[in-house]
Amino acid sequence: MQEPRVLWEDNHLLIVFKPAGLLVQGDETGDPTLLHWAAADVARRFNKPGKAFIGLPHRLDRPTSGIVVLCKTSKSLARMNALFADRGIKKTYQCIVEGHPAESSGRLEHKLWRDTVKKKSFVSTRKDAQLAVLNYSLIAAGDRYSRLEVDLETGRHHQIRCQMQAIGHPIKGDLKYGAKRPNTDAGIDLCAQRIQFAHPISNNPIDVSVEPGFSIPI
């Protein structure tokens, strides 16, 4: 697995690229996490005793790669939490999906219900299911796969993975949500590719992007 890397940083925020397969925060596996890496990395680079403070205002699924915003102060963490809660963050993803969507662009709306036992989301008519909305557009197409750009209007659990499966185009490598076969690594072909927001302290515009590390198979 590749190492995380710093994309942007100041006294309040640390924006990093998380590789597929790395946990963001700890779970029952006890495996290494992005939080542990960031705390040790900041402490080392700035000669801080012990571990540095690192706050987590959002998450990214373990098999998903891409941009994660971390907070280096409690003030920035509180304000970033508010930005995410108020949908003041624009997140753009790219993914490789099986097959070819009927339309080259579209808006998907589903009601999703999260099963906390199976750790999976389902399209559901349950009263406690939550509205999930995304917009997608086709970037490129191969013989068996398509590359899409996805903009989220909501931030539900496994939203892109579940909604892509719901329209018959699961994400490449995502066995949990209907893919035919796994990838050779620990990840799926879904990347949090770009994030845009107003800095929680200075209010300056922040716009950070990465190039996803996957391509359409030939």
Summary of the structure (lengths in Angstrom):
residues: 218
radius of gyration: 17.6
end to end distance: 23.8
largest distance: 55.8
contacts: 668
relative contact order: 0.19
helix: 16%
strand: 37%
